[in-house]
Amino acid sequence: MNKLFLSLLLAVAPFYAQVNAQENMPIAAPTYLAMGDIGSIKSSLADSGEAQSKTWAELSADQRKVLAPLGSEWDTLRPWQREKMLDIAADYPKMDAQKQQRVQKRLNSWSRMTPYERENARKRYQQFYALSPEKKDEVRKKWADYQKLSEVERQKLRKDSPELEYSPDLE
């Protein structure tokens, strides 16, 4: 059971454990961004046919700027993936600078993942999402505790759990 929590902690918690610096309280759920289900930011009301048919060249300059990390693979994305990415691009100007930076960092991380790594991220997200609110809070607390560890302590913890796939891009 501990290994499951540690796996969730290292893989999913960064998306949920955003901390409000002023109040030291978790930020409300709508501010998370899990690349495994990136569309959870907002439900799309857009016509999916439009997203299906838009090639990279047909995107606006603003959309291409926001989605630049995905430019080389845009035309190979599935329609639902394109639609979700276009939702993010539409919301991007309304985000504060910190959230924009987080979106860019995660888009870069996501674009560098292999399909296998992306699928694992989706599964871990779904596992976390399926947890009870109490278990989610426990994972968030463990993630916050993990964040307080020194890099040496983190490396030791990762070494002690080699079966876990760790990606420093998730931090």
Stockholm file with secondary structure:
# STOCKHOLM 1.0

chainA/1-171         MNKLFLSLLLAVAPFYAQVNAQENMPIAAPTYLAMGDIGSIKSSLADSGEAQSKTWAELSADQRKVLAPLGSEWDTLRPWQREKMLDIAADYPKMDAQKQQRVQKRLNSWSRMTPYERENARKRYQQFYALSPEKKDEVRKKWADYQKLSEVERQKLRKDSPELEYSPDLE
#=GR chainA/1-171 SS CHHHHHHHHHHTHHHHCCEETTTTEECCGGGCCCGGGGGGGSCCCSCHHHHHHCCGGGSCHHHHHHTGGGTTTGGGSCHHHHHHHHHHHHHGGGSCHHHHHHHHHHHHHHHHSCHHHHHHHHHHHHHHHHSCHHHHHHHHHHHHHHHHSCHHHHHHHHHHCTTSCCCGGGC
#=GC SS_cons         CHHHHHHHHHHTHHHHCCEETTTTEECCGGGCCCGGGGGGGSCCCSCHHHHHHCCGGGSCHHHHHHTGGGTTTGGGSCHHHHHHHHHHHHHGGGSCHHHHHHHHHHHHHHHHSCHHHHHHHHHHHHHHHHSCHHHHHHHHHHHHHHHHSCHHHHHHHHHHCTTSCCCGGGC
//
